Amino acid sequence: MNQHSHQFVETYTGLVGFGMDRDTDQNTIIYYLQKFSDDALMQHLIRKMTQEELDEIFELINRILKAHLSEDEYHRLFLKDEHHHH
């Protein structure tokens, strides 16, 4: 069984746009990230990206994870490690 889901992008029928209101901004970020991380798109883009772009994405994601997730949430929600114990 797959552990990861990207269902939002498949079912979202709302507005995709940025700067109107917080809800639309949040939904647009989810939509964009799920579109961006699509396997076929990533396989095409990843080889074209500069090392600086790779670094920037890696650092941004890690900064957000560290700022907003406990260690337990990091293991459960990001790593999908259901057997993590302190």
BAMAR-894503 format. One record per atom (N, C-alpha, C): chain; x, y, z; atom name. Coordinates in steps of 0.02 Angstrom, whole numbers. Atoms other than C-alpha are relative to their C-alpha. Layout:
N
<torro><cadena>A</cadena><X>X</X><Y>Y</Y><Z>Z</Z><atomo>CA</atomo></torro>
...
This chain:
86
<torro><cadena>A</cadena><X>42</X><Y>-60</Y><Z>0</Z><atomo>N</atomo></torro>
<torro><cadena>A</cadena><X>0</X><Y>0</Y><Z>0</Z><atomo>CA</atomo></torro>
<torro><cadena>A</cadena><X>44</X><Y>63</Y><Z>0</Z><atomo>C</atomo></torro>
<torro><cadena>A</cadena><X>-37</X><Y>-63</Y><Z>3</Z><atomo>N</atomo></torro>
<torro><cadena>A</cadena><X>64</X><Y>173</Y><Z>-44</Z><atomo>CA</atomo></torro>
<torro><cadena>A</cadena><X>-10</X><Y>40</Y><Z>64</Z><atomo>C</atomo></torro>
<torro><cadena>A</cadena><X>4</X><Y>-41</Y><Z>-61</Z><atomo>N</atomo></torro>
<torro><cadena>A</cadena><X>104</X><Y>283</Y><Z>105</Z><atomo>CA</atomo></torro>
<torro><cadena>A</cadena><X>-14</X><Y>73</Y><Z>-17</Z><atomo>C</atomo></torro>
<torro><cadena>A</cadena><X>7</X><Y>-70</Y><Z>18</Z><atomo>N</atomo></torro>
<torro><cadena>A</cadena><X>101</X><Y>448</Y><Z>11</Z><atomo>CA</atomo></torro>
<torro><cadena>A</cadena><X>-63</X><Y>11</Y><Z>-40</Z><atomo>C</atomo></torro>
<torro><cadena>A</cadena><X>60</X><Y>-17</Y><Z>38</Z><atomo>N</atomo></torro>
<torro><cadena>A</cadena><X>-52</X><Y>534</Y><Z>-57</Z><atomo>CA</atomo></torro>
<torro><cadena>A</cadena><X>7</X><Y>70</Y><Z>-29</Z><atomo>C</atomo></torro>
<torro><cadena>A</cadena><X>2</X><Y>-66</Y><Z>33</Z><atomo>N</atomo></torro>
<torro><cadena>A</cadena><X>-73</X><Y>677</Y><Z>-179</Z><atomo>CA</atomo></torro>
<torro><cadena>A</cadena><X>-69</X><Y>9</Y><Z>-29</Z><atomo>C</atomo></torro>
<torro><cadena>A</cadena><X>69</X><Y>-2</Y><Z>24</Z><atomo>N</atomo></torro>
<torro><cadena>A</cadena><X>-262</X><Y>677</Y><Z>-190</Z><atomo>CA</atomo></torro>
<torro><cadena>A</cadena><X>-28</X><Y>71</Y><Z>-9</Z><atomo>C</atomo></torro>
<torro><cadena>A</cadena><X>27</X><Y>-68</Y><Z>2</Z><atomo>N</atomo></torro>
<torro><cadena>A</cadena><X>-290</X><Y>863</Y><Z>-164</Z><atomo>CA</atomo></torro>
<torro><cadena>A</cadena><X>-1</X><Y>27</Y><Z>-72</Z><atomo>C</atomo></torro>
<torro><cadena>A</cadena><X>-6</X><Y>-27</Y><Z>68</Z><atomo>N</atomo></torro>
<torro><cadena>A</cadena><X>-230</X><Y>908</Y><Z>-339</Z><atomo>CA</atomo></torro>
<torro><cadena>A</cadena><X>-50</X><Y>-34</Y><Z>-47</Z><atomo>C</atomo></torro>
<torro><cadena>A</cadena><X>47</X><Y>37</Y><Z>42</Z><atomo>N</atomo></torro>
<torro><cadena>A</cadena><X>-347</X><Y>776</Y><Z>-412</Z><atomo>CA</atomo></torro>
<torro><cadena>A</cadena><X>-72</X><Y>22</Y><Z>11</Z><atomo>C</atomo></torro>
<torro><cadena>A</cadena><X>69</X><Y>-13</Y><Z>-17</Z><atomo>N</atomo></torro>
<torro><cadena>A</cadena><X>-503</X><Y>838</Y><Z>-325</Z><atomo>CA</atomo></torro>
<torro><cadena>A</cadena><X>-16</X><Y>75</Y><Z>10</Z><atomo>C</atomo></torro>
<torro><cadena>A</cadena><X>11</X><Y>-72</Y><Z>-14</Z><atomo>N</atomo></torro>
<torro><cadena>A</cadena><X>-479</X><Y>1027</Y><Z>-296</Z><atomo>CA</atomo></torro>
<torro><cadena>A</cadena><X>-32</X><Y>34</Y><Z>-60</Z><atomo>C</atomo></torro>
<torro><cadena>A</cadena><X>35</X><Y>-35</Y><Z>54</Z><atomo>N</atomo></torro>
<torro><cadena>A</cadena><X>-602</X><Y>1130</Y><Z>-397</Z><atomo>CA</atomo></torro>
<torro><cadena>A</cadena><X>-2</X><Y>75</Y><Z>12</Z><atomo>C</atomo></torro>
<torro><cadena>A</cadena><X>1</X><Y>-71</Y><Z>-17</Z><atomo>N</atomo></torro>
<torro><cadena>A</cadena><X>-572</X><Y>1298</Y><Z>-315</Z><atomo>CA</atomo></torro>
<torro><cadena>A</cadena><X>48</X><Y>41</Y><Z>-41</Z><atomo>C</atomo></torro>
<torro><cadena>A</cadena><X>-43</X><Y>-47</Y><Z>35</Z><atomo>N</atomo></torro>
<torro><cadena>A</cadena><X>-476</X><Y>1448</Y><Z>-374</Z><atomo>CA</atomo></torro>
<torro><cadena>A</cadena><X>73</X><Y>-16</Y><Z>13</Z><atomo>C</atomo></torro>
<torro><cadena>A</cadena><X>-73</X><Y>4</Y><Z>-7</Z><atomo>N</atomo></torro>
<torro><cadena>A</cadena><X>-290</X><Y>1431</Y><Z>-407</Z><atomo>CA</atomo></torro>
<torro><cadena>A</cadena><X>27</X><Y>70</Y><Z>-15</Z><atomo>C</atomo></torro>
<torro><cadena>A</cadena><X>-25</X><Y>-68</Y><Z>7</Z><atomo>N</atomo></torro>
<torro><cadena>A</cadena><X>-213</X><Y>1601</Y><Z>-377</Z><atomo>CA</atomo></torro>
<torro><cadena>A</cadena><X>30</X><Y>21</Y><Z>66</Z><atomo>C</atomo></torro>
<torro><cadena>A</cadena><X>-35</X><Y>-20</Y><Z>-61</Z><atomo>N</atomo></torro>
<torro><cadena>A</cadena><X>-108</X><Y>1694</Y><Z>-252</Z><atomo>CA</atomo></torro>
<torro><cadena>A</cadena><X>-12</X><Y>73</Y><Z>14</Z><atomo>C</atomo></torro>
<torro><cadena>A</cadena><X>5</X><Y>-69</Y><Z>-21</Z><atomo>N</atomo></torro>
<torro><cadena>A</cadena><X>-134</X><Y>1852</Y><Z>-152</Z><atomo>CA</atomo></torro>
<torro><cadena>A</cadena><X>-71</X><Y>25</Y><Z>13</Z><atomo>C</atomo></torro>
<torro><cadena>A</cadena><X>69</X><Y>-22</Y><Z>-11</Z><atomo>N</atomo></torro>
<torro><cadena>A</cadena><X>-323</X><Y>1855</Y><Z>-135</Z><atomo>CA</atomo></torro>
<torro><cadena>A</cadena><X>-21</X><Y>-6</Y><Z>73</Z><atomo>C</atomo></torro>
<torro><cadena>A</cadena><X>16</X><Y>12</Y><Z>-70</Z><atomo>N</atomo></torro>
<torro><cadena>A</cadena><X>-352</X><Y>1776</Y><Z>35</Z><atomo>CA</atomo></torro>
<torro><cadena>A</cadena><X>40</X><Y>-61</Y><Z>24</Z><atomo>C</atomo></torro>
<torro><cadena>A</cadena><X>-41</X><Y>52</Y><Z>-29</Z><atomo>N</atomo></torro>
<torro><cadena>A</cadena><X>-268</X><Y>1655</Y><Z>153</Z><atomo>CA</atomo></torro>
<torro><cadena>A</cadena><X>-21</X><Y>-70</Y><Z>-22</Z><atomo>C</atomo></torro>
<torro><cadena>A</cadena><X>23</X><Y>66</Y><Z>20</Z><atomo>N</atomo></torro>
<torro><cadena>A</cadena><X>-377</X><Y>1504</Y><Z>110</Z><atomo>CA</atomo></torro>
<torro><cadena>A</cadena><X>21</X><Y>-16</Y><Z>-71</Z><atomo>C</atomo></torro>
<torro><cadena>A</cadena><X>-19</X><Y>11</Y><Z>70</Z><atomo>N</atomo></torro>
<torro><cadena>A</cadena><X>-347</X><Y>1523</Y><Z>-77</Z><atomo>CA</atomo></torro>
<torro><cadena>A</cadena><X>76</X><Y>-7</Y><Z>-6</Z><atomo>C</atomo></torro>
<torro><cadena>A</cadena><X>-73</X><Y>6</Y><Z>0</Z><atomo>N</atomo></torro>
<torro><cadena>A</cadena><X>-161</X><Y>1550</Y><Z>-46</Z><atomo>CA</atomo></torro>
<torro><cadena>A</cadena><X>22</X><Y>-69</Y><Z>23</Z><atomo>C</atomo></torro>
<torro><cadena>A</cadena><X>-17</X><Y>66</Y><Z>-27</Z><atomo>N</atomo></torro>
<torro><cadena>A</cadena><X>-152</X><Y>1391</Y><Z>59</Z><atomo>CA</atomo></torro>
<torro><cadena>A</cadena><X>-16</X><Y>-55</Y><Z>-51</Z><atomo>C</atomo></torro>
<torro><cadena>A</cadena><X>20</X><Y>50</Y><Z>49</Z><atomo>N</atomo></torro>
<torro><cadena>A</cadena><X>-248</X><Y>1288</Y><Z>-70</Z><atomo>CA</atomo></torro>
<torro><cadena>A</cadena><X>45</X><Y>2</Y><Z>-62</Z><atomo>C</atomo></torro>
<torro><cadena>A</cadena><X>-43</X><Y>-8</Y><Z>59</Z><atomo>N</atomo></torro>
<torro><cadena>A</cadena><X>-141</X><Y>1358</Y><Z>-211</Z><atomo>CA</atomo></torro>
<torro><cadena>A</cadena><X>69</X><Y>-30</Y><Z>13</Z><atomo>C</atomo></torro>
<torro><cadena>A</cadena><X>-65</X><Y>30</Y><Z>-16</Z><atomo>N</atomo></torro>
<torro><cadena>A</cadena><X>20</X><Y>1307</Y><Z>-121</Z><atomo>CA</atomo></torro>
<torro><cadena>A</cadena><X>-3</X><Y>-76</Y><Z>-1</Z><atomo>C</atomo></torro>
<torro><cadena>A</cadena><X>8</X><Y>74</Y><Z>2</Z><atomo>N</atomo></torro>
<torro><cadena>A</cadena><X>-44</X><Y>1129</Y><Z>-96</Z><atomo>CA</atomo></torro>
<torro><cadena>A</cadena><X>-4</X><Y>-23</Y><Z>-73</Z><atomo>C</atomo></torro>
<torro><cadena>A</cadena><X>9</X><Y>17</Y><Z>70</Z><atomo>N</atomo></torro>
<torro><cadena>A</cadena><X>-99</X><Y>1123</Y><Z>-278</Z><atomo>CA</atomo></torro>
<torro><cadena>A</cadena><X>66</X><Y>4</Y><Z>-38</Z><atomo>C</atomo></torro>
<torro><cadena>A</cadena><X>-63</X><Y>-9</Y><Z>35</Z><atomo>N</atomo></torro>
<torro><cadena>A</cadena><X>66</X><Y>1192</Y><Z>-343</Z><atomo>CA</atomo></torro>
<torro><cadena>A</cadena><X>52</X><Y>-52</Y><Z>20</Z><atomo>C</atomo></torro>
<torro><cadena>A</cadena><X>-50</X><Y>49</Y><Z>-23</Z><atomo>N</atomo></torro>
<torro><cadena>A</cadena><X>174</X><Y>1078</Y><Z>-235</Z><atomo>CA</atomo></torro>
<torro><cadena>A</cadena><X>-15</X><Y>-70</Y><Z>-25</Z><atomo>C</atomo></torro>
<torro><cadena>A</cadena><X>17</X><Y>67</Y><Z>25</Z><atomo>N</atomo></torro>
<torro><cadena>A</cadena><X>78</X><Y>923</Y><Z>-286</Z><atomo>CA</atomo></torro>
<torro><cadena>A</cadena><X>10</X><Y>-5</Y><Z>-75</Z><atomo>C</atomo></torro>
<torro><cadena>A</cadena><X>-14</X><Y>-1</Y><Z>71</Z><atomo>N</atomo></torro>
<torro><cadena>A</cadena><X>87</X><Y>972</Y><Z>-470</Z><atomo>CA</atomo></torro>
<torro><cadena>A</cadena><X>76</X><Y>-3</Y><Z>-12</Z><atomo>C</atomo></torro>
<torro><cadena>A</cadena><X>-72</X><Y>-6</Y><Z>8</Z><atomo>N</atomo></torro>
<torro><cadena>A</cadena><X>272</X><Y>1015</Y><Z>-452</Z><atomo>CA</atomo></torro>
<torro><cadena>A</cadena><X>35</X><Y>-66</Y><Z>14</Z><atomo>C</atomo></torro>
<torro><cadena>A</cadena><X>-33</X><Y>62</Y><Z>-21</Z><atomo>N</atomo></torro>
<torro><cadena>A</cadena><X>316</X><Y>849</Y><Z>-368</Z><atomo>CA</atomo></torro>
<torro><cadena>A</cadena><X>-23</X><Y>-60</Y><Z>-41</Z><atomo>C</atomo></torro>
<torro><cadena>A</cadena><X>21</X><Y>54</Y><Z>44</Z><atomo>N</atomo></torro>
<torro><cadena>A</cadena><X>230</X><Y>745</Y><Z>-503</Z><atomo>CA</atomo></torro>
<torro><cadena>A</cadena><X>62</X><Y>-36</Y><Z>-28</Z><atomo>C</atomo></torro>
<torro><cadena>A</cadena><X>-58</X><Y>40</Y><Z>20</Z><atomo>N</atomo></torro>
<torro><cadena>A</cadena><X>348</X><Y>603</Y><Z>-549</Z><atomo>CA</atomo></torro>
<torro><cadena>A</cadena><X>26</X><Y>18</Y><Z>-70</Z><atomo>C</atomo></torro>
<torro><cadena>A</cadena><X>-22</X><Y>-13</Y><Z>69</Z><atomo>N</atomo></torro>
<torro><cadena>A</cadena><X>352</X><Y>638</Y><Z>-737</Z><atomo>CA</atomo></torro>
<torro><cadena>A</cadena><X>31</X><Y>70</Y><Z>-6</Z><atomo>C</atomo></torro>
<torro><cadena>A</cadena><X>-27</X><Y>-68</Y><Z>2</Z><atomo>N</atomo></torro>
<torro><cadena>A</cadena><X>378</X><Y>825</Y><Z>-712</Z><atomo>CA</atomo></torro>
<torro><cadena>A</cadena><X>68</X><Y>4</Y><Z>34</Z><atomo>C</atomo></torro>
<torro><cadena>A</cadena><X>-62</X><Y>-2</Y><Z>-37</Z><atomo>N</atomo></torro>
<torro><cadena>A</cadena><X>513</X><Y>801</Y><Z>-582</Z><atomo>CA</atomo></torro>
<torro><cadena>A</cadena><X>57</X><Y>-34</Y><Z>-38</Z><atomo>C</atomo></torro>
<torro><cadena>A</cadena><X>-52</X><Y>33</Y><Z>39</Z><atomo>N</atomo></torro>
<torro><cadena>A</cadena><X>608</X><Y>676</Y><Z>-690</Z><atomo>CA</atomo></torro>
<torro><cadena>A</cadena><X>26</X><Y>45</Y><Z>-55</Z><atomo>C</atomo></torro>
<torro><cadena>A</cadena><X>-19</X><Y>-47</Y><Z>53</Z><atomo>N</atomo></torro>
<torro><cadena>A</cadena><X>609</X><Y>808</Y><Z>-827</Z><atomo>CA</atomo></torro>
<torro><cadena>A</cadena><X>39</X><Y>60</Y><Z>27</Z><atomo>C</atomo></torro>
<torro><cadena>A</cadena><X>-28</X><Y>-62</Y><Z>-28</Z><atomo>N</atomo></torro>
<torro><cadena>A</cadena><X>651</X><Y>957</Y><Z>-717</Z><atomo>CA</atomo></torro>
<torro><cadena>A</cadena><X>65</X><Y>-10</Y><Z>39</Z><atomo>C</atomo></torro>
<torro><cadena>A</cadena><X>-53</X><Y>7</Y><Z>-49</Z><atomo>N</atomo></torro>
<torro><cadena>A</cadena><X>774</X><Y>885</Y><Z>-592</Z><atomo>CA</atomo></torro>
<torro><cadena>A</cadena><X>70</X><Y>4</Y><Z>-31</Z><atomo>C</atomo></torro>
<torro><cadena>A</cadena><X>-65</X><Y>-2</Y><Z>34</Z><atomo>N</atomo></torro>
<torro><cadena>A</cadena><X>917</X><Y>864</Y><Z>-717</Z><atomo>CA</atomo></torro>
<torro><cadena>A</cadena><X>18</X><Y>69</Y><Z>-25</Z><atomo>C</atomo></torro>
<torro><cadena>A</cadena><X>-11</X><Y>-67</Y><Z>25</Z><atomo>N</atomo></torro>
<torro><cadena>A</cadena><X>895</X><Y>1043</Y><Z>-776</Z><atomo>CA</atomo></torro>
<torro><cadena>A</cadena><X>15</X><Y>51</Y><Z>55</Z><atomo>C</atomo></torro>
<torro><cadena>A</cadena><X>-7</X><Y>-46</Y><Z>-55</Z><atomo>N</atomo></torro>
<torro><cadena>A</cadena><X>898</X><Y>1122</Y><Z>-604</Z><atomo>CA</atomo></torro>
<torro><cadena>A</cadena><X>73</X><Y>9</Y><Z>20</Z><atomo>C</atomo></torro>
<torro><cadena>A</cadena><X>-68</X><Y>-14</Y><Z>-22</Z><atomo>N</atomo></torro>
<torro><cadena>A</cadena><X>1056</X><Y>1207</Y><Z>-543</Z><atomo>CA</atomo></torro>
<torro><cadena>A</cadena><X>10</X><Y>-28</Y><Z>70</Z><atomo>C</atomo></torro>
<torro><cadena>A</cadena><X>-15</X><Y>21</Y><Z>-69</Z><atomo>N</atomo></torro>
<torro><cadena>A</cadena><X>1143</X><Y>1152</Y><Z>-384</Z><atomo>CA</atomo></torro>
<torro><cadena>A</cadena><X>-29</X><Y>49</Y><Z>49</Z><atomo>C</atomo></torro>
<torro><cadena>A</cadena><X>28</X><Y>-52</Y><Z>-44</Z><atomo>N</atomo></torro>
<torro><cadena>A</cadena><X>1087</X><Y>1318</Y><Z>-308</Z><atomo>CA</atomo></torro>
<torro><cadena>A</cadena><X>-75</X><Y>-9</Y><Z>8</Z><atomo>C</atomo></torro>
<torro><cadena>A</cadena><X>72</X><Y>12</Y><Z>-4</Z><atomo>N</atomo></torro>
<torro><cadena>A</cadena><X>905</X><Y>1279</Y><Z>-350</Z><atomo>CA</atomo></torro>
<torro><cadena>A</cadena><X>-15</X><Y>-61</Y><Z>43</Z><atomo>C</atomo></torro>
<torro><cadena>A</cadena><X>8</X><Y>59</Y><Z>-42</Z><atomo>N</atomo></torro>
<torro><cadena>A</cadena><X>921</X><Y>1106</Y><Z>-273</Z><atomo>CA</atomo></torro>
<torro><cadena>A</cadena><X>11</X><Y>17</Y><Z>73</Z><atomo>C</atomo></torro>
<torro><cadena>A</cadena><X>-15</X><Y>-21</Y><Z>-69</Z><atomo>N</atomo></torro>
<torro><cadena>A</cadena><X>1001</X><Y>1181</Y><Z>-117</Z><atomo>CA</atomo></torro>
<torro><cadena>A</cadena><X>-57</X><Y>41</Y><Z>29</Z><atomo>C</atomo></torro>
<torro><cadena>A</cadena><X>52</X><Y>-46</Y><Z>-23</Z><atomo>N</atomo></torro>
<torro><cadena>A</cadena><X>866</X><Y>1314</Y><Z>-105</Z><atomo>CA</atomo></torro>
<torro><cadena>A</cadena><X>-63</X><Y>-38</Y><Z>20</Z><atomo>C</atomo></torro>
<torro><cadena>A</cadena><X>60</X><Y>39</Y><Z>-15</Z><atomo>N</atomo></torro>
<torro><cadena>A</cadena><X>721</X><Y>1190</Y><Z>-112</Z><atomo>CA</atomo></torro>
<torro><cadena>A</cadena><X>12</X><Y>-43</Y><Z>62</Z><atomo>C</atomo></torro>
<torro><cadena>A</cadena><X>-15</X><Y>43</Y><Z>-57</Z><atomo>N</atomo></torro>
<torro><cadena>A</cadena><X>806</X><Y>1071</Y><Z>11</Z><atomo>CA</atomo></torro>
<torro><cadena>A</cadena><X>1</X><Y>40</Y><Z>65</Z><atomo>C</atomo></torro>
<torro><cadena>A</cadena><X>-4</X><Y>-42</Y><Z>-60</Z><atomo>N</atomo></torro>
<torro><cadena>A</cadena><X>843</X><Y>1211</Y><Z>135</Z><atomo>CA</atomo></torro>
<torro><cadena>A</cadena><X>-68</X><Y>28</Y><Z>20</Z><atomo>C</atomo></torro>
<torro><cadena>A</cadena><X>66</X><Y>-26</Y><Z>-14</Z><atomo>N</atomo></torro>
<torro><cadena>A</cadena><X>669</X><Y>1286</Y><Z>120</Z><atomo>CA</atomo></torro>
<torro><cadena>A</cadena><X>-44</X><Y>-53</Y><Z>34</Z><atomo>C</atomo></torro>
<torro><cadena>A</cadena><X>41</X><Y>53</Y><Z>-27</Z><atomo>N</atomo></torro>
<torro><cadena>A</cadena><X>582</X><Y>1121</Y><Z>152</Z><atomo>CA</atomo></torro>
<torro><cadena>A</cadena><X>22</X><Y>-18</Y><Z>71</Z><atomo>C</atomo></torro>
<torro><cadena>A</cadena><X>-25</X><Y>18</Y><Z>-66</Z><atomo>N</atomo></torro>
<torro><cadena>A</cadena><X>694</X><Y>1077</Y><Z>299</Z><atomo>CA</atomo></torro>
<torro><cadena>A</cadena><X>-13</X><Y>55</Y><Z>52</Z><atomo>C</atomo></torro>
<torro><cadena>A</cadena><X>14</X><Y>-56</Y><Z>-46</Z><atomo>N</atomo></torro>
<torro><cadena>A</cadena><X>674</X><Y>1251</Y><Z>376</Z><atomo>CA</atomo></torro>
<torro><cadena>A</cadena><X>-73</X><Y>-1</Y><Z>23</Z><atomo>C</atomo></torro>
<torro><cadena>A</cadena><X>71</X><Y>3</Y><Z>-16</Z><atomo>N</atomo></torro>
<torro><cadena>A</cadena><X>484</X><Y>1235</Y><Z>368</Z><atomo>CA</atomo></torro>
<torro><cadena>A</cadena><X>-16</X><Y>-59</Y><Z>45</Z><atomo>C</atomo></torro>
<torro><cadena>A</cadena><X>12</X><Y>60</Y><Z>-41</Z><atomo>N</atomo></torro>
<torro><cadena>A</cadena><X>484</X><Y>1058</Y><Z>438</Z><atomo>CA</atomo></torro>
<torro><cadena>A</cadena><X>25</X><Y>11</Y><Z>72</Z><atomo>C</atomo></torro>
<torro><cadena>A</cadena><X>-29</X><Y>-12</Y><Z>-67</Z><atomo>N</atomo></torro>
<torro><cadena>A</cadena><X>598</X><Y>1108</Y><Z>584</Z><atomo>CA</atomo></torro>
<torro><cadena>A</cadena><X>-40</X><Y>52</Y><Z>39</Z><atomo>C</atomo></torro>
<torro><cadena>A</cadena><X>36</X><Y>-54</Y><Z>-34</Z><atomo>N</atomo></torro>
<torro><cadena>A</cadena><X>495</X><Y>1263</Y><Z>622</Z><atomo>CA</atomo></torro>
<torro><cadena>A</cadena><X>-69</X><Y>-23</Y><Z>26</Z><atomo>C</atomo></torro>
<torro><cadena>A</cadena><X>70</X><Y>14</Y><Z>-14</Z><atomo>N</atomo></torro>
<torro><cadena>A</cadena><X>325</X><Y>1179</Y><Z>628</Z><atomo>CA</atomo></torro>
<torro><cadena>A</cadena><X>-17</X><Y>-71</Y><Z>21</Z><atomo>C</atomo></torro>
<torro><cadena>A</cadena><X>14</X><Y>68</Y><Z>-20</Z><atomo>N</atomo></torro>
<torro><cadena>A</cadena><X>343</X><Y>994</Y><Z>668</Z><atomo>CA</atomo></torro>
<torro><cadena>A</cadena><X>42</X><Y>-20</Y><Z>60</Z><atomo>C</atomo></torro>
<torro><cadena>A</cadena><X>-38</X><Y>32</Y><Z>-53</Z><atomo>N</atomo></torro>
<torro><cadena>A</cadena><X>391</X><Y>907</Y><Z>828</Z><atomo>CA</atomo></torro>
<torro><cadena>A</cadena><X>39</X><Y>-58</Y><Z>-30</Z><atomo>C</atomo></torro>
<torro><cadena>A</cadena><X>-37</X><Y>58</Y><Z>25</Z><atomo>N</atomo></torro>
<torro><cadena>A</cadena><X>514</X><Y>763</Y><Z>810</Z><atomo>CA</atomo></torro>
<torro><cadena>A</cadena><X>-48</X><Y>-57</Y><Z>-16</Z><atomo>C</atomo></torro>
<torro><cadena>A</cadena><X>50</X><Y>53</Y><Z>10</Z><atomo>N</atomo></torro>
<torro><cadena>A</cadena><X>368</X><Y>643</Y><Z>827</Z><atomo>CA</atomo></torro>
<torro><cadena>A</cadena><X>-41</X><Y>11</Y><Z>-63</Z><atomo>C</atomo></torro>
<torro><cadena>A</cadena><X>38</X><Y>-16</Y><Z>61</Z><atomo>N</atomo></torro>
<torro><cadena>A</cadena><X>266</X><Y>732</Y><Z>693</Z><atomo>CA</atomo></torro>
<torro><cadena>A</cadena><X>43</X><Y>-8</Y><Z>-62</Z><atomo>C</atomo></torro>
<torro><cadena>A</cadena><X>-46</X><Y>7</Y><Z>56</Z><atomo>N</atomo></torro>
<torro><cadena>A</cadena><X>419</X><Y>736</Y><Z>580</Z><atomo>CA</atomo></torro>
<torro><cadena>A</cadena><X>5</X><Y>-73</Y><Z>-22</Z><atomo>C</atomo></torro>
<torro><cadena>A</cadena><X>-6</X><Y>72</Y><Z>16</Z><atomo>N</atomo></torro>
<torro><cadena>A</cadena><X>437</X><Y>547</Y><Z>591</Z><atomo>CA</atomo></torro>
<torro><cadena>A</cadena><X>-66</X><Y>-28</Y><Z>-25</Z><atomo>C</atomo></torro>
<torro><cadena>A</cadena><X>65</X><Y>28</Y><Z>18</Z><atomo>N</atomo></torro>
<torro><cadena>A</cadena><X>251</X><Y>510</Y><Z>579</Z><atomo>CA</atomo></torro>
<torro><cadena>A</cadena><X>-26</X><Y>28</Y><Z>-66</Z><atomo>C</atomo></torro>
<torro><cadena>A</cadena><X>32</X><Y>-33</Y><Z>57</Z><atomo>N</atomo></torro>
<torro><cadena>A</cadena><X>197</X><Y>637</Y><Z>448</Z><atomo>CA</atomo></torro>
<torro><cadena>A</cadena><X>45</X><Y>8</Y><Z>-61</Z><atomo>C</atomo></torro>
<torro><cadena>A</cadena><X>-46</X><Y>-11</Y><Z>56</Z><atomo>N</atomo></torro>
<torro><cadena>A</cadena><X>352</X><Y>670</Y><Z>342</Z><atomo>CA</atomo></torro>
<torro><cadena>A</cadena><X>36</X><Y>-64</Y><Z>-20</Z><atomo>C</atomo></torro>
<torro><cadena>A</cadena><X>-37</X><Y>61</Y><Z>15</Z><atomo>N</atomo></torro>
<torro><cadena>A</cadena><X>457</X><Y>512</Y><Z>355</Z><atomo>CA</atomo></torro>
<torro><cadena>A</cadena><X>-47</X><Y>-61</Y><Z>-8</Z><atomo>C</atomo></torro>
<torro><cadena>A</cadena><X>48</X><Y>56</Y><Z>1</Z><atomo>N</atomo></torro>
<torro><cadena>A</cadena><X>301</X><Y>401</Y><Z>372</Z><atomo>CA</atomo></torro>
<torro><cadena>A</cadena><X>27</X><Y>-60</Y><Z>37</Z><atomo>C</atomo></torro>
<torro><cadena>A</cadena><X>-30</X><Y>51</Y><Z>-42</Z><atomo>N</atomo></torro>
<torro><cadena>A</cadena><X>393</X><Y>305</Y><Z>505</Z><atomo>CA</atomo></torro>
<torro><cadena>A</cadena><X>-46</X><Y>-12</Y><Z>60</Z><atomo>C</atomo></torro>
<torro><cadena>A</cadena><X>50</X><Y>12</Y><Z>-52</Z><atomo>N</atomo></torro>
<torro><cadena>A</cadena><X>252</X><Y>234</Y><Z>611</Z><atomo>CA</atomo></torro>
<torro><cadena>A</cadena><X>31</X><Y>-34</Y><Z>61</Z><atomo>C</atomo></torro>
<torro><cadena>A</cadena><X>-30</X><Y>39</Y><Z>-54</Z><atomo>N</atomo></torro>
<torro><cadena>A</cadena><X>373</X><Y>134</Y><Z>720</Z><atomo>CA</atomo></torro>
<torro><cadena>A</cadena><X>52</X><Y>39</Y><Z>39</Z><atomo>C</atomo></torro>
<torro><cadena>A</cadena><X>-50</X><Y>-42</Y><Z>-36</Z><atomo>N</atomo></torro>
<torro><cadena>A</cadena><X>477</X><Y>281</Y><Z>783</Z><atomo>CA</atomo></torro>
<torro><cadena>A</cadena><X>-18</X><Y>7</Y><Z>73</Z><atomo>C</atomo></torro>
<torro><cadena>A</cadena><X>9</X><Y>-10</Y><Z>-73</Z><atomo>N</atomo></torro>
<torro><cadena>A</cadena><X>498</X><Y>284</Y><Z>971</Z><atomo>CA</atomo></torro>
<torro><cadena>A</cadena><X>59</X><Y>40</Y><Z>25</Z><atomo>C</atomo></torro>
<torro><cadena>A</cadena><X>-54</X><Y>-40</Y><Z>-30</Z><atomo>N</atomo></torro>
<torro><cadena>A</cadena><X>600</X><Y>405</Y><Z>1076</Z><atomo>CA</atomo></torro>
<torro><cadena>A</cadena><X>49</X><Y>-45</Y><Z>37</Z><atomo>C</atomo></torro>
